[in-house]
């Protein structure tokens, strides 16, 4: 019996992998699953409203908008446990983004958990994508018009000026700290390179904000996967509030060790 359940889970899991990166509404239609009714979504999301500081989200109009955003949200991962399909959906309302785990039990949808609540970057918002697409189309049309115009070569008078030669290597201090330094007869400005990132985890702040920060700094490859890793390893219960310092190029194992040890003493 256990082997049969494992086979059914594997079959459904492989069937669901084809809907990743599709909208949630399109994904469940593709698999043949029932819709997520508006009234049921509003009832399921209410226990999680305390995770956001948006007071207007409690208004029914805002909850309906969030329901529509969830239907159009991107499926970023899927899973199956005990024949229960689960969809990890990224949605948002205004400047606030959400990652939810939606499951189907006995033909009814449930919000199993809200994994992450974070501040969305403006270029991820739908209105910005639509505006960017319209701008790209307009730019392409102008470029096409320009390319079909006859090219007239203007007469350009070029004035040459002697430039001082740059000789010798840069100093170690300038390369590391960023400063103006003299090399030969030239003054060279070296821009400072960021090698460490600071993140202040306030009391009561969701760990999803930390995962999003690590993802934005290219320290982890997937914020949702890192959230799940914290939960699966139990480190999410060990993380203490405070200011953490992450170095560029740190491995995930090193980041987990830093979080487990706690913030450094001030």
N, C-alpha and C positions, 0 to 999 in steps of 0.2 A: 504493500500500500504506500509506503514511504517512497519507494522508487518510482511509482506511478505519479505521485504528486510532484516529484522532482522533474519528471519528464514533461508534465503539463506546464510547469513553471518555465522550463527552458524553452518549450515551444512558443508560449505566449510572449516570453521575453524577446526571442528572436523576431517574432512577428511585429513587436512594438518598436524595434529599433529604427524602422523605416519612417517613423513620424517625428523623429527628433529634428528640431529647427523649423517645424511647421507651427502654425497657430494651433492653440489648444482646441478650438472649435473644429478646425479642419482635421486635426489628428483623430479626434474621437469619431467623427463621421467616417473617416477612412477605415477605421478598425470596426466600425459598426456598433459603437457604444452609445448609450442614451445621452441626451443633452443634460447640461447642468442648469436646472431651472433658476430663475432669478430669486424667487422667494427662498429657496433652499440655500442659495449662496449667501444672501443677506443674513439668514439665521446662523450659518456656519462661521461667517467672518466676524461676527460681533464679539466673541470671546477674545479676539486678537487685536482689537482696536486700541488697547492700552499700549501696544508696542510702538505706536507712532504718536508724535506730538501734534498732529493735525486734528484740531477739534472739529473742524467742518466735516471730517470723514464720518462722523456719527449721523449726519443728515442723510435721509433716505436717498435724496438726489445724488449725493456723492457715492453712496454705496452702490447704486445702480450703475454709475459710471465706472466704478471699480470692477463690477461684474462684467461689463462689456469689455473693459480692458483685459480682464483675465481670459475671456473667450478669444480675444485677439492676441493674447500674450504668447510668447515663444516657448515651445517645449524644449527645454535644454537637456533633459535626461529622463529616462523611464526605468522602471523596475517592477518586478513581480515577486510577491512573497505570499505563499499559501494561496495561490490562484487569485490574489488581490492585485490588480494592476495599479501602479502609482505613476503619476506624471509630475515632474518638477517644472513648474511654469513660472516664467518671469513676466511680471506685469508692472503697471505703475499708474499713478494718478498725480498729475502735476509734477512737482519736483521730488516726489517720494516713490521709490521703487520697492517692489516686493518679490520675493521668491517663495512660492507656496508648493507644498506637497499635497496633491489632490489624489484621493483614492476612491475606488468604486467597490462598495460592499453591498451585496444582495440587490444590485441594480440601482442603488442610491449613491450619489456623490457625497463625499465628505472632505472637508479641509483638515487633513491629518495634522499639519503643522505649518506655521509661517517660519521658514528657515532663516530668512534675512529681510531686514528693513533697512534701506540705505537711501542716501541722497543721490538722485539721478543727475548725471551730467546732461547739460541742455541739448547736446547734439544727439542724445539717444531718444529724445522725445519725438513723438509722431509728427507734431507740427514742424519741427526743425527738419526732419527727414523729407517731408513734403516740400518745404521751402527750398531745401538743398537740391532736390530733384528738379524742381522748376527752374532754379538758377542754372543747373547743369545743362538742361535742355536749351535755355536761352543762350548760354555761352557757346554751346555747340553750333547753334544756328548762326550766331555772329561770326564764329570762326570759319564756318563754311562759306559765308558771304565774303569774308575777307580773302580767303584763299582763291576765290574766283575772280578777284579784282586783278587787273594788270599790275605788275610790279615795276615800279619806277625806281631806278637806282639813283639816289641823291648824290650830289657832290659834297664830300665831307672833307674838311680840312683838319688834319690830325697834327696836334702839337705834342712833340715828344719832350720828356723831361727825364733827367738822370735820376735814378733811384739808388739810394745807398744799398750796398750789398749787405746781407745778413750772414754773418759767419759765427761759427762756434756753437756748442750745444747750449740749451736753456739750463738755468740753474735748477737744482732740485727743489729749493724752497718756492720758487716762482711756479713751478709746474704743479706743486701740491696745494699751495694756498691761494694762488691767483693774485697776480700783482703786475705792475709795470716794471720791466727790467730792461737794462741796456745790454744789447748783444752787439759787439763791434761798435759801429756808429749809429745803430738804429735802436729805437725805443719800441719794445714789443710788449703787448698786453696779453697776459695769459688768463683765460677764464677759469674760475674755480670749478672743480669737478666734485659733484655730490657723491660721497661714499657712504653716507649713513642717513637713515630716515627715522624720524621720531613720530610716535603715535601715542596720544594720551587717551587711555581707556577710562572714561568717567564711570562712577558708580551707577549701575543700572543700565549702562549702554549695551545694546545687543552686540554679541561677538561678530555678527554679520558685518558690522561696520569695519571691524578690524580686518576681516577677510577681504572686503572690498578694497581697503587701503593697500593690503599686501599685493592684491591683484593689479591695482593701478601702478604700483611701483615695480611690477614685473618680478616679484619675489615668489609668487605662486602662479600657476597656469590657469587655475579655475577657482573662483571664490566659493561656489557652491560645494565643490568637491572638498575644499579645505574645511568648510563648515562641518561636513559630514565626517571628515577625518578627526576633527576635534571631538566630536560627539562619540565616535566609535572608539577612540583611544581613552576617553574619559578625562582628557585634559581640559575640556570646557568647564569642568567643575573646579579645576585648580587655578584657573586664571584669575589673578587679583587686579583690582583697579590700580592705575598708575601710568607712568610714562615709560614706554618701551623703546629701545633703540635697536633698529635692525640695520645690518650692514649690507651693502650692495654685494650680490653674488652669494648670499646665504642659501644653504640648502634647506629643504622643508624640515629635515630632521633637526637641524640647528635651530630653526624658528620654533619648533615644538619644544625644544629644550629650554629656550629663553622664556617661553610662556609658562612652562612648568615651574621654573625657578622663581618667577615673579619679577616685577620691575626692579631695576637697580636702585640702590639707596641714593637719595638726593645729595 
